[in-house]
């Protein structure tokens, strides 16, 4: 490894992942990008200095692990694995395909790739490693309008907390875990919605990268959402489930 930091951004073809990949490259990182849309990935490598390699990957398939290792090899090793691959639906009808695909991507896919990144860093104690994952403030309470999505983000957050504790159990002081909890960000995920307090994706990415570079364990974007979550989590369950929020 040289003095230039290297990162993989999973889910880099749109939204927060796309902006974070660009910003890391701008800040001098050597970046590898991954996602399902090859035409966007090739364009990123061609047009953005610092984004040097890509792999087409679908986190819901076991082959994604092979793709991750191919991309690590192309970069000559990594210091940061950034996971921004996720989906979600407003699904009050509990349409099964939407619920299950959300769980498959946000839970199984996340655990598949994050777990493999953890094992990679565990096998390379000579370097500092960091895993940063987008969860959401939706982890705070169950959302009746988006059951699988909010539950999947709770799973993600608890999984990261568990990995953080696991580094202490195993004495892996060189591995850092970051749980990134944005609010409503103007990305394709919520396109066409009327959610309040929507954040600009470029500014959100800048706050995320600043927190990641400081190796913060929890990054809630921004101060308004930190205040919102503080009061939100204090609402008793018996009150929350009676609130009609859609």
N, C-alpha and C positions, 0 to 999 in steps of 0.2 A: 504494500500500500504506500502511496506517496502522500504529500501534504495536502493534496486536493481531496476534499470530501466527496464521496460518491453516494448517490441515493437512487432507489427505485421507487417510482410512483405508480401504484396500481390503481386503475380506474382513472387514467390520465386523459381520456378522450373528451371529457366535458366537465363543466361545473368547477367545483373546488379543486379536484385533482388536476385539471388542465392548468388552472391559474397557479397552483402551488408548484407544478413542474416548471413552468416558465419562470417563476420568481426564483426558485432554487438555482436554476441555470444562470439567471441574471446576477445572482449573488456569488457566483463562482463555483457552484457545485457541478460535478459531472453527473449527469442525470440519465437514467434509463427509464423508459416509459412503457406501460403495459395497459392493454385493454382489448376490447373485441373488434374495434373498427380500425382496420389496417390503414385505410386511406388517411385517416387523421394522424395516426402514429407516424407514418412516413413523412407527412407534411411537417410535423413537429420537428423531426430530426433534420429535415432539409432546411427549415427556416429559422430555427432557434439555436444559436451558438450555445454549446454547453449540454444540449440534449443530444446524446451521442449514439444511442442504441434503443431498440424497441423489441418487444415480443408481443405477438397476438396471443391473448389469453382469455379464457372464460373461467372465472373463479369457481363456477359450479361443477367443473369437471376435474377428475383426478389428475389429468394431464397438465393442469395448471402448475403443479409442483415442478414438473420437468421444465416448463417454460421459465419459472422463477430461477432455477439454477442455471439455465442457459443465459439469462440476462445478467445474473451475477457474474458469470464467467466473462461475458462481453465487457463488463465494467472493470474486471480485475479485482472484484471484491466490493463490498458496500459498507457504509457506515450507518445508513438510515434506510429502513423500509417504511414507506408511507402508504397506508391503505385507505383509498377513497372510493372503493367499489361498493355501491349500494343502490337499492331501489326501494320504492314505497308507493302505496296507493291509498287513496280515500276509499274505504271499502265497507260501508255500513251494511251492504248486502252479504258480506262474508263470502264473496265469490272465491271458491276453493283455489282456483288456479293462481289468483293474485296473492292469497295468503301463503300458499306453499312456495311460490317462486320467491316471495320476499324472504321467507325463512331460509330457503336454499341459498340465496345470494348473501344475505346479511349475516346469517349465523353460520351455516356450514361452510360457505365459501370463505368467509372471513377467518374462521378457525383453521381451515385448511392452510391458507397462505400465511397467516400470522404465526401459526404454530411452526411452520417450516422455517420462517425467518428467525424465530426464537432459537430453533435447533441450530441454524447456521451460526448465529452469534455465539451460542454456547460452545460450539466447536472451534471458535476463533477468539480465545481469551486474550490474545495479544493486542486486540484492538477494541476500542469503544464502539458499542453497537446501540442503535436506538430503533424502537418500533413505535410508530405514531399512527393512530387509527381514528377515523372520523366516526364518532357515535352521534349524539344529538341531545339537545335538551329534552327531546321527546322521551328520553329514558326516565325522566323524573316521575311521571305518572302514566298509568295505562290510559290510552286514548281510544274511546269507543268508536270514533270515526276512522281510526287507522290501527286496528288491533295488532296485526302482525308486525307492522312497522315499529310501533312504540315498544312492543315486547322484544323485537330483535335488537333495538338499540339498548334496552336494559341488559340483554344478554351480552352484547358487545362490551358495555361498560364493566359489567361484573367479570367478564373474561379477562379484560385488561388488568383489573384490580387483582385478580387471581395470579396473573403472570408476574405482576409487580411483587407480590408476596413470594412467588416461586423463586424469583431472583435472590431473595434473602434466604430462603430455605436452602438453596444450592450454593449460596455464597458467590453469586454471579454479579459482582459489583460493577462490572463493565457494561452491563445491559440496562438500558433505560427505557421505560414504558410511558407513552404519552396518550392520554384519553382526550380527544378533541371534541368539544360539545358546542357546535354552532347552533344558532337559532334559525329563523327562517331566512335563507339566503336566496337571492334571485338567480336560480339555476333552472335547467330544464326539469328538475325533479318536482318543482312547485309551479311550473309555468301555467299561467291562466288562473291561479288561485287568488284569493283575496286576503291571504294571511297578513296580519298587521306586523309592523316593525321589520319589514324585509330589508336585509342587508345587502350592500353591494358586494359582489363576489370578489372583485379585485382587492378591495379593502379588507375583506374577511381573510383572504389568502395571505395578505401581508401580516395581519395579526397572528395567524396560525404559524407562519414561518418564523416569526419573531419568538413565539413561545416554544416552538420545536428546537430552535437553535439554542435556547436557554435550557432545554431539556426539562421543561415543566411537566409535572405528572398529570395535571388536569388543566386544560385550556378551554375556558368558556368564553365565547365571542358574542357580544362585547359586554361593557359594564351594565348596560340596561338589561341584558339577558341574565347576567349574574344576579342582579337585584330581583328579577322576575322569578328565577329558579329558587332563590332564597325563600321567598314567600310562598311559592307554589308548593314546595315540598313540605310546608307546614300545614297544608290543608289536610284534615283528617280523612281517612278513606271513606268513612260513612257519609261525609259531606261531599267528597269529590264524585263518588259514583252517582249521586243524585243530581249533579250538574249536567245540563243538556248542552254539550259543547260539540259542535259539528263543523 
